[in-house]
Amino acid sequence: MQIGVIGLGRMGANMTRRIMQAGHECVVYDVCADAVGTLTKEGARGARSIEELVSRLASPRTIWMMLPASGVATTLETLKPLLARDDTVVDGGNSDHRRTIARAAELKGRAVHFVDVGTSGGIWGLHQGYCLMIGGDSEAVGRLQPILDALAFTLEPQSHTAKSWLHCGPPGAGHFVKMIHNGVEYALMAAYAEGLNLLAHASTGREGRASDAETAPLDEQLAYRYDFDVPAIAELWRHGSVVRSWLLDLIAIALREDPRLERYAGWVADSGEGRWALKAAVDLDVPAPGLATALFGRFSSRDEDEFANRLLSAMREQFGGHAERKL
């Protein structure tokens, strides 16, 4: 099968490689010419523009965008006048499902299919494959099956009847499921981080605390005199524990490479899906406190709570004359 790929970043480039490894022809474009050049050397057909990419594809064309959500609208505006009846455009990034619904409706009016594919697998996907959550009409999804099969996660032999891609429903369904997936991911990551952080601080009873009016005393100091090997515990939990997971595997790798995580500043980004998932929870009256806490924790990691913390300190000084303890 022939497919055009727009966007050759960390995910797009490796997905293209996996598709080519399955014997399919890829025509590729990226704003970074070096990225195009690299994939061209590996067997893809490079294009210098979106127009050139479309011209190199046989009708009906299939074009897969692997772009940040912010780049989808402008790319689609370039694509629209170039598309013809029965062409299929795939958005494999993390777009807001509400925008996906609108885009699919507009392209349907032009007799063009729009398929949304929530894609999970990260930088490991090249070798392990991807989990794909798909929205769109059945005809277009059926036409994509050879590509979806090529990208799919490599399952264990005993799981030969399963597959790692699912047609979840009409336009927007794939992005909705991926949005919730990423909300769950936020909360899981926060739970692991908080638990391991508690282990890392379990020696506080031995180290002692300041004894003054500004510091809460530590009760039962003898109960908190553990010097835990946190990397070893993360490794331990990977084997037989009910909290074992691929995320925990990655945690163990990170701690093995950098036990004190000294090369990280602790600035945690969010690309939008957690926000949209929380909005859906509000719209649908569905409690999601774990997701909310995890999302706000990411805001705090970026010092978005700095003013609030300064204000808390100011209030303590105003009502009680409490001076800040200098760190």
C-alpha positions as CSV (number, residue, x, y, z in Angstrom):
1,M,0.0,0.0,0.0
2,Q,1.1,3.6,-0.6
3,I,0.8,6.3,2.0
4,G,1.9,9.9,2.5
5,V,3.2,10.9,5.9
6,I,3.4,14.5,7.0
7,G,5.3,15.1,10.2
8,L,8.6,13.2,10.9
9,G,9.2,13.9,14.6
10,R,9.9,11.3,17.3
11,M,6.7,9.5,16.6
12,G,6.1,10.1,12.9
13,A,9.6,9.1,11.8
14,N,9.5,5.7,13.6
15,M,6.0,5.0,12.5
16,T,7.1,5.6,8.9
17,R,10.0,3.2,9.5
18,R,7.7,0.5,10.8
19,I,5.3,0.9,7.9
20,M,8.2,0.6,5.4
21,Q,9.4,-2.5,7.2
22,A,6.1,-4.1,6.5
23,G,6.7,-3.5,2.7
24,H,4.5,-0.4,2.2
25,E,5.6,2.6,0.2
26,C,5.9,5.9,2.1
27,V,6.0,9.4,0.6
28,V,7.2,11.8,3.4
29,Y,7.3,15.5,4.2
30,D,8.4,17.6,7.1
31,V,9.2,21.2,7.6
32,C,12.6,20.0,8.6
33,A,14.4,19.0,5.4
34,D,17.0,17.0,7.3
35,A,14.2,14.7,8.7
36,V,13.0,14.1,5.1
37,G,16.5,13.4,4.0
38,T,17.1,10.8,6.8
39,L,13.9,8.9,5.9
40,T,14.7,9.2,2.2
41,K,18.1,7.4,2.8
42,E,16.1,4.7,4.5
43,G,13.9,4.0,1.6
44,A,11.1,6.6,1.7
45,R,10.3,8.9,-1.2
46,G,10.9,12.5,0.0
47,A,8.8,15.5,-0.9
48,R,9.9,19.2,-0.6
49,S,6.3,20.4,0.0
50,I,2.9,19.2,0.8
51,E,1.9,19.9,-2.8
52,E,4.7,17.6,-4.0
53,L,3.7,14.9,-1.6
54,V,0.1,14.9,-2.8
55,S,1.2,14.8,-6.4
56,R,3.3,11.7,-5.8
57,L,0.4,9.7,-4.4
58,A,-1.9,7.6,-6.6
59,S,-5.6,8.1,-6.2
60,P,-7.4,7.4,-3.9
61,R,-4.7,8.9,-1.7
62,T,-4.1,8.2,1.9
63,I,-2.3,10.9,3.9
64,W,-1.3,10.5,7.5
65,M,-0.6,13.6,9.6
66,M,1.6,13.0,12.7
67,L,1.7,16.6,14.0
68,P,1.2,18.5,17.3
69,A,-2.4,19.6,17.7
70,S,-1.4,23.2,17.0
71,G,-0.2,22.2,13.6
72,V,-3.2,20.3,12.2
73,A,-5.4,23.3,11.2
74,T,-2.8,25.0,9.0
75,T,-1.7,21.7,7.4
76,L,-5.3,20.9,6.6
77,E,-5.8,24.3,5.0
78,T,-2.9,23.5,2.7
79,L,-4.2,20.0,2.0
80,K,-7.9,20.8,1.3
81,P,-7.6,22.3,-2.2
82,L,-5.3,19.4,-3.2
83,L,-7.7,16.6,-2.2
84,A,-10.1,14.7,-4.4
85,R,-13.1,12.4,-3.9
86,D,-12.4,9.3,-1.9
87,D,-9.0,10.5,-0.5
88,T,-8.4,9.8,3.1
89,V,-6.7,12.1,5.6
90,V,-5.6,10.6,9.0
91,D,-4.9,12.7,12.1
92,G,-2.7,10.5,14.2
93,G,-1.8,13.2,16.8
94,N,-3.5,14.3,20.0
95,S,-6.2,16.7,18.7
96,D,-9.2,17.8,20.6
97,H,-12.0,15.4,19.6
98,R,-14.5,18.3,19.2
99,R,-12.3,19.8,16.4
100,T,-12.0,16.4,14.9
101,I,-15.8,16.1,14.6
102,A,-15.9,19.4,12.8
103,R,-13.0,18.6,10.5
104,A,-14.5,15.3,9.5
105,A,-17.9,16.9,8.7
106,E,-16.3,19.5,6.5
107,L,-14.2,17.0,4.6
108,K,-17.2,14.7,4.2
109,G,-18.9,17.6,2.3
110,R,-16.0,17.3,-0.1
111,A,-16.4,13.5,-0.3
112,V,-13.0,13.1,1.5
113,H,-12.7,10.7,4.5
114,F,-11.2,11.9,7.8
115,V,-9.9,9.3,10.2
116,D,-8.7,10.1,13.7
117,V,-6.1,7.7,15.2
118,G,-5.1,8.2,18.9
119,T,-1.6,6.7,18.9
120,S,0.2,5.4,22.0
121,G,3.6,3.8,22.1
122,G,6.1,6.6,22.3
123,I,9.7,6.2,21.2
124,W,9.5,2.5,21.8
125,G,6.9,2.0,19.1
126,L,9.4,1.3,16.3
127,H,10.3,-2.0,17.8
128,Q,7.3,-2.9,19.9
129,G,4.5,-1.4,17.8
130,Y,1.7,1.0,18.8
131,C,-1.7,0.9,20.4
132,L,-4.2,2.7,18.0
133,M,-7.6,4.1,18.9
134,I,-9.5,4.9,15.8
135,G,-12.5,7.1,14.8
136,G,-14.1,7.5,11.4
137,D,-16.3,5.8,8.9
138,S,-16.0,2.0,8.4
139,E,-15.0,2.3,4.7
140,A,-12.0,4.5,5.4
141,V,-10.9,2.4,8.4
142,G,-11.2,-0.8,6.4
143,R,-9.0,0.7,3.7
144,L,-6.4,1.6,6.3
145,Q,-6.2,-1.9,7.7
146,P,-2.8,-2.9,6.1
147,I,-1.2,0.2,7.6
148,L,-2.9,-0.3,11.0
149,D,-1.7,-3.9,11.1
150,A,1.8,-2.8,10.2
151,L,1.8,-0.3,13.1
152,A,0.2,-2.6,15.6
153,F,1.9,-3.7,18.9
154,T,3.7,-6.9,18.6
155,L,1.6,-9.3,20.7
156,E,2.7,-12.4,22.5
157,P,2.2,-15.6,20.6
158,Q,-0.5,-16.8,22.9
159,S,-2.5,-13.6,22.2
160,H,-2.7,-14.2,18.5
161,T,-6.5,-13.5,18.4
162,A,-6.0,-10.1,19.9
163,K,-4.9,-6.9,18.1
164,S,-3.7,-3.5,19.3
165,W,-5.9,-1.4,17.2
166,L,-9.6,-0.8,17.5
167,H,-12.2,1.1,15.5
168,C,-13.8,2.9,18.5
169,G,-16.6,4.6,16.6
170,P,-17.5,7.6,14.4
171,P,-15.3,10.7,13.8
172,G,-13.7,11.9,17.0
173,A,-14.1,8.6,18.8
174,G,-10.4,7.7,18.5
175,H,-9.2,11.1,19.8
176,F,-11.8,10.9,22.6
177,V,-10.5,7.5,23.7
178,K,-6.9,8.6,23.5
179,M,-7.8,11.7,25.5
180,I,-9.1,9.6,28.3
181,H,-6.1,7.2,27.9
182,N,-3.8,10.2,28.5
183,G,-5.8,11.4,31.5
184,V,-5.4,7.9,33.1
185,E,-1.7,8.1,32.2
186,Y,-1.4,11.4,34.0
187,A,-2.9,10.0,37.2
188,L,-0.8,6.8,37.0
189,M,2.4,8.7,36.6
190,A,1.4,11.0,39.5
191,A,0.7,8.0,41.8
192,Y,4.0,6.4,41.1
193,A,5.9,9.7,41.5
194,E,4.2,10.4,44.9
195,G,4.7,6.9,46.3
196,L,8.4,6.8,45.4
197,N,8.8,10.3,46.7
198,L,7.5,9.1,50.1
199,L,10.1,6.3,50.0
200,A,12.8,8.8,49.2
201,H,11.9,10.9,52.2
202,A,11.5,8.1,54.7
203,S,14.8,8.9,56.4
204,T,13.5,12.3,57.8
205,G,13.3,10.9,61.3
206,R,17.0,10.2,61.4
207,E,17.9,13.5,59.8
208,G,15.8,15.5,62.2
209,R,13.8,18.7,61.7
210,A,14.2,22.3,62.9
211,S,12.7,22.9,66.3
212,D,11.0,26.3,66.1
213,A,7.6,27.9,65.8
214,E,7.6,27.7,62.0
215,T,8.2,24.0,61.7
216,A,5.7,21.2,62.4
217,P,7.3,18.6,64.7
218,L,7.7,15.1,63.4
219,D,5.9,12.6,65.7
220,E,7.4,9.2,66.1
221,Q,10.8,10.0,64.7
222,L,11.8,6.3,65.1
223,A,9.2,5.3,62.6
224,Y,10.9,7.3,59.8
225,R,14.6,6.3,59.8
226,Y,14.7,4.2,56.7
227,D,17.4,4.8,54.0
228,F,15.6,3.1,51.2
229,D,17.2,2.1,47.9
230,V,14.5,3.6,45.7
231,P,15.8,2.2,42.4
232,A,16.0,-1.3,43.9
233,I,12.4,-1.0,45.1
234,A,11.2,0.2,41.7
235,E,12.9,-2.8,40.2
236,L,11.4,-5.1,42.9
237,W,7.9,-3.9,42.2
238,R,8.3,-4.8,38.5
239,H,8.2,-8.6,39.4
240,G,5.0,-10.1,40.6
241,S,3.6,-7.0,42.2
242,V,0.0,-5.9,41.6
243,V,1.4,-2.4,40.6
244,R,3.7,-3.7,37.9
245,S,3.3,-2.0,34.5
246,W,5.2,-0.7,31.6
247,L,5.4,2.7,33.2
248,L,7.0,1.1,36.2
249,D,9.5,-0.6,33.8
250,L,10.4,2.8,32.5
251,I,10.7,4.2,36.0
252,A,13.2,1.5,36.9
253,I,15.2,2.2,33.8
254,A,15.3,6.0,34.6
255,L,16.4,5.4,38.2
256,R,19.0,2.8,37.2
257,E,20.6,5.4,34.8
258,D,20.3,8.3,37.2
259,P,19.3,7.3,40.8
260,R,18.9,10.8,42.1
261,L,17.4,12.1,38.8
262,E,19.9,14.9,38.9
263,R,19.6,15.7,35.2
264,Y,15.9,16.6,35.5
265,A,14.6,19.9,36.6
266,G,11.1,18.6,37.4
267,W,9.3,20.8,34.8
268,V,6.5,18.6,33.6
269,A,4.6,19.6,30.4
270,D,1.1,18.8,29.4
271,S,0.1,18.8,25.7
272,G,-3.7,19.3,26.3
273,E,-5.3,15.9,26.5
274,G,-5.5,16.0,30.3
275,R,-7.3,19.4,30.2
276,W,-9.7,18.1,27.6
277,A,-10.4,14.9,29.6
278,L,-11.1,17.0,32.7
279,K,-13.5,19.3,30.7
280,A,-15.3,16.2,29.5
281,A,-15.6,15.0,33.1
282,V,-17.2,18.3,34.0
283,D,-19.5,18.3,31.0
284,L,-20.6,14.8,31.8
285,D,-20.9,15.2,35.6
286,V,-18.3,12.4,36.0
287,P,-16.0,12.6,39.1
288,A,-12.3,12.5,38.1
289,P,-10.4,13.8,41.2
290,G,-7.3,11.8,40.5
291,L,-7.0,13.2,37.0
292,A,-7.6,16.8,38.3
293,T,-5.0,16.5,40.9
294,A,-2.4,15.0,38.5
295,L,-3.1,17.8,36.0
296,F,-2.8,20.6,38.6
297,G,0.4,18.9,39.8
298,R,1.9,19.4,36.4
299,F,1.0,23.1,36.5
300,S,2.7,23.3,39.9
301,S,5.8,21.7,38.5
302,R,6.1,24.7,36.2
303,D,5.9,27.2,39.1
304,E,2.4,28.3,38.0
305,D,1.6,28.3,41.7
306,E,4.5,30.6,42.6
307,F,2.3,33.7,43.2
308,A,-0.1,31.7,45.2
309,N,2.7,30.4,47.4
310,R,4.0,33.9,47.9
311,L,0.6,35.0,48.8
312,L,0.2,32.2,51.4
313,S,3.5,33.3,53.0
314,A,2.3,37.0,53.0
315,M,-1.0,36.1,54.7
316,R,0.9,34.2,57.4
317,E,3.1,37.2,58.0
318,Q,0.1,39.5,58.1
319,F,-2.1,37.6,60.6
320,G,0.6,36.0,62.7
321,G,3.9,37.8,62.1
322,H,5.3,34.6,60.7
323,A,8.6,35.3,58.9
324,E,9.6,33.0,56.1
325,R,12.3,30.5,57.0
326,K,15.2,31.1,54.6
327,L,16.1,28.0,52.6
